[in-house]
Amino acid sequence: MDKNGLRQQNLSLLRRTLKELRLATKPQLSEASGLSVVTVNSLVKELVERDEAQVVEEVSSTGGRPAVQYRFYAERRLALVGYMYEQAGVDQLYVMLVNLLGEPLTLLQERFPAVRVDMDFLVGVLRPYLQQYPAISTVLIGLPGVETAGRLKVVDYPALMDCAFSEEMSSRLQRPVQMVNDINAAVVGLGASLGAVSQKETVLGVYWPQDYPPGAGILIRGQLYTGRDGVAGEIGHRFGRPGRVKQQVSHQAEVMEMTELLTRMWNPHRLVFYDEQLTEAAIAEIQAGCSGRIPARFLPELSLRTSIHQDYRRGMCLLAESLLENGRTMDE
């Protein structure tokens, strides 16, 4: 490796180290990265000049001169994140700004009820943020759908069907736009909430809103699985068909049927339902009912989260961080 290549490698290492530490002195950066203090002294100046790091107030050190600290400048680039979900039968668009640490900016998180979901609605909500915050470099949108070969071939909103969604949104917003499936994003967030255990397990999440068919997300040892064309987990054709009356008992029976099918197909360790219509008692009955069809040792651990929002939001933040860092999301 030539001298310039080595310098760039060390610069990347120092950048990652500062991002992990968030705030550190030169000696702390040297110890954490394994780089010499001399090398850190040279490279940290470059990070400051490139606005990747900021010099903050000096802190007192024991028995010596105050030590300068460096802060990772996480707001240097921002992702504008919008994601659709249903709450109590009402479609919502939740919007937030996410920094390079994958953190949502606290004061910039808003919710917009949606009567009709189409391009004009999405552009109308998102465009003002781009005008107000020039640090936004990319846009990530979560939808109940799948974009294949550049077009939305599966989507719950008729006005968006078969459109070149990412391409058209990029053109109208004048920023790179990427789309991610709602339950896939939620399963990424679910995996993060499970921590190290998700790296060893197959975890399935099923999102079943009140007014739309269900969808499933698949996490295998911490990696999102979407299939050849991105449509793995699209089970709406089998369950929750349009026009089908979903009384409580029939819905529970469908969930039991789904649990058996997904268990036989994927043999997961965990199966999490995001479903406002189910109760903990219903989950226990489903578990008991399935044990009569499948040997108990093969049954996954079933759990219920009545709202998708927390895991969905966490997943969108992680995907936005990856997009800012690498120019692509973790599901690609």
N, C-alpha and C positions, 0 to 999 in steps of 0.2 A: 504494500500500500504506500502511495506517495505521501509527501508531507501534507498536502492540502486535503487528501482523503482522510488521513489520520485526524487532522484538525476538525473536519466535519463530523467524524465519528465521535470524537470527544465532546464536540458542541452538542450533539444530539443526546449524549449521555448526561451532560450537565443539565440540559433542558428538562429531561425526564426526571432527574433527581430533584431539581427545584420544584417541578410540578408536584412530585410526591410529598416533599417537605412543606411546600407552599411558602414558607418564610424561613430563611436561614442565613447564617453568616458564611464567609468564605471558608473558615476552618470546618464548619459543619458540612458544607457542600463537598469539601475535599474528603472528609471521612466517609460520607455516605456514598460518594461516587467512586472512590478509589483513585481519583486524580490527584496529582500533586497540588499544593497550594499555589505554586507558581503558574501551573496550567490553568487552574480555576481563576486566578487573578486576571489572566489574559482573556479567557473566554467569557467571563461574566460581564466584562465591559462590552463585549459584542452583543450579548443578550440585552443589555440596557440600551445600547444604541439602536437595536432593532425593535425596541418597545416590547420585548418579550419578558423583561424583568424590570422592576422598579426599585429604586433605592428608597428605603424608608428610614424613619428616625433612628438615630443611634441608640444603642442600649448599653447600659453600664456592664462592664465585665469586671470580675473580681481582681483587684490589684493591678489593673492596667488601664490602657486607653479604652474609651468606648468603642464597641465593635459595630461596624456598619452591617445592616441586614438587607437582604434582597428578597423581594416578594415576587412570586410568579404572577404575571399580569394576565389574569384569567379573562378579563373583559376586553382584551385586545381584539378578539374576534367573537362574534355571537352567532348563535343559530336561532332563527325564528321558528318556533315549533307550534303547530296547530294539530289538534287531534279530535276526531269525532267520536262520540259515544252516546248511548241512550241512558237517560236517568228518569225513572218513573214514567216511561213511555214518551219522553220528550227528547228529541235530538239536540245535542249540545256540541258546540265547538269551543274547546278550551285552548287558550293561546298563552304562550309564555316565551320568554327569552332565556336561553341556556348558554352558559359561558364555557370556556375551555376545560373546566374541571367537571363539567356535566352537572353544574348546579343551576337550578332555576333562579332567576333574579326575583327576590321576594315581592317587590312592589309592582312587578310587571307580569301578573298572572290574572287573566280575565276569562269570563265565560259568556258565550253568546248563544242564546236559544236560536234554533234554526227551523223555520217553517218549511223552507225548500232548500235542499242542498244542491247547489250547482256551482259552476265556475264563477259566476258573478258574485254570489254570496261569499265564497272563499276569498276571492281577490279583494272584494270590498272591505272585508274584515282585516286582512293581512297587510294590504298596501300601506295604510297609515303608519304602521310600525317601521316599515322600511324607510319611510320619509323622515321619521323622527330619530331613528337610531342607525346612523351610517356604519356602525361597527358590524352590523348584520352581514355576514358573508354567504350564508346558505339558509335554505328553508327545508324543513322536514315536516311532512303532513301524514298523519295517521288516519286511515279510512278502513271501513269494513269492505275490503275488496282486494283484488290482485291485479297488478299490471303485468301483462305478458307481451313480449315483443313490442314494448312501447305503447300498448293500449290497455285500457281497463276492460278486461273480459269478464270479471266477476266483481260486482259491486251492488250494494244494497240500495243505492240512490239512482233511479232511472235516468235522471238528467245527465249522469256522468258515464253511463254505459257506452263502451266502445270508443271513448275519446282518448286522444293522446295526452293523457293527464299531465305527466311530468313535463313533457315538452311544451305544452301550451301554457301551463302555469309558470314555467321558467321564462317564457317569452313575455308574459303579461306582468310578472313581478320583477323582471330584469335581475334575477338571481338564480343560481342553480337550485332546482327543486327536486327532492326525492320523496317518494311515497313508501309507506310501510303499512302492512296489514295490522289491524287493531289488535287481534288476539296474539299475533306474533310478537308485537311490541310488549303486550302485557306479560307474556311468558318470559321474555327477556327480563322484565322487572321482577317477576316471580322468582326466577333463578337467582337474581341478585339478593332477594330477601332471604332465600334459603342458605346463602353462603356456600361454603365448601361442599356441603352435601350434594348440591346440584351438579357438581363436577363428576359425581360417581353414579348418578341416577338418570333414568328416563322419566321426564316429568311432562305431563300433559295438562293443558288448561283448556277449558271449554267455556266460551262466552255465549250465553243465550239471552239476548235482550227480549223485551216483551213483544215488540212489533216486527222483528226480523228473524230469519232462520239463524241457527247457531253456527259457530265456527270453532275449530280447534287449533291450538298451537302446540308444537312438539319441540321439546328441548332434550337433546341426547348428550349426556355428559357435558353439560354447559354450553353446547353448540345448538343453535337454532336450525331445525331441519324444515325446509320448505319444499323439497321435491324437485323434480326436473324443471318444471315450469313455474314453480312458486305456488302451486295450488294444493300442496299437501295440507290436510286438515280442513278442506272445504267440504263439510258434511251436511250443508244445508239442504242439498237435494234429497237427502234421506230422512231428515228430521225437520219438524217445524215448517212443513210445506205451506205456502200462501193459502189463506182461506180456511186452514184447519183450525177448528175451535180447540183452544188449549185450556180446558178445565184443569183444576189442581190435580185431580187423580190421574187424568190422561197424560198430563205433562210429566208427572212423576213416573208413570209407566214408560214414557218415551225416554226419560233420563236413565231409567234402569236398562232399557234396551240398548241405549247408547253406551252405557258403562260396560255392558257385556261385550259389545262389538269392539270398542276401543281397547279393552283389555286383551281380547283375542288377537287384535291386529298389532298392537304395539307393546304389550306386556310391560306397562309402565310401573314404576315404583310408586308414583303419586299421580292422582287425578284430581284437579282442582276445578270446581264449578263456579263461574261468575254468573249468578242467576238470582234476580230479585224475587222470583216466584217460589223458590225452594226454601225449606227450613232445615235446621239441624236434625229435627226429628225425621224429616223426609230422607235425608242423607243416610241416617241410621237404618231406615227401612229399605232403602236401595241396596245398602251394603248387605243386609240380611237376605234380601231377595236374590241378589247375585250369587251369594254363597251356595244357594241351592242349584245353580246352573254351572258354576265354575268352582273347582276345588279352592278352598279358602287360601291355600298357600300361594295361589297365583293372583289373588285379588290385590289391586293397588290400595294404597291408603287414600281414602276419599275425604275431601274437605270442601267447605263452602265459603265463598266470599261474596256477599250479596252485592257488592259494588266492585266494578272492574277498575275504578278510577285510580286507586293508589298504585297498583302494580303497573297499570298502563302509563301513568305519569312517570314512574321510576324508569320504566323501559324506554320511553321516549327521550328522557334525559341521557341515558346511557348511549342510545343510538345517535343522539345529537352530538355528544362528546366525540364519539368515534368518527362521525362525519366531519367535524371540525378538525380533528387531528389527522385523519387519513384520507379525507375526501370521499369516503364511502361508509355505509353503515355496516354493522356487524352481521346482518342477515344476508349480505351479498356474497 
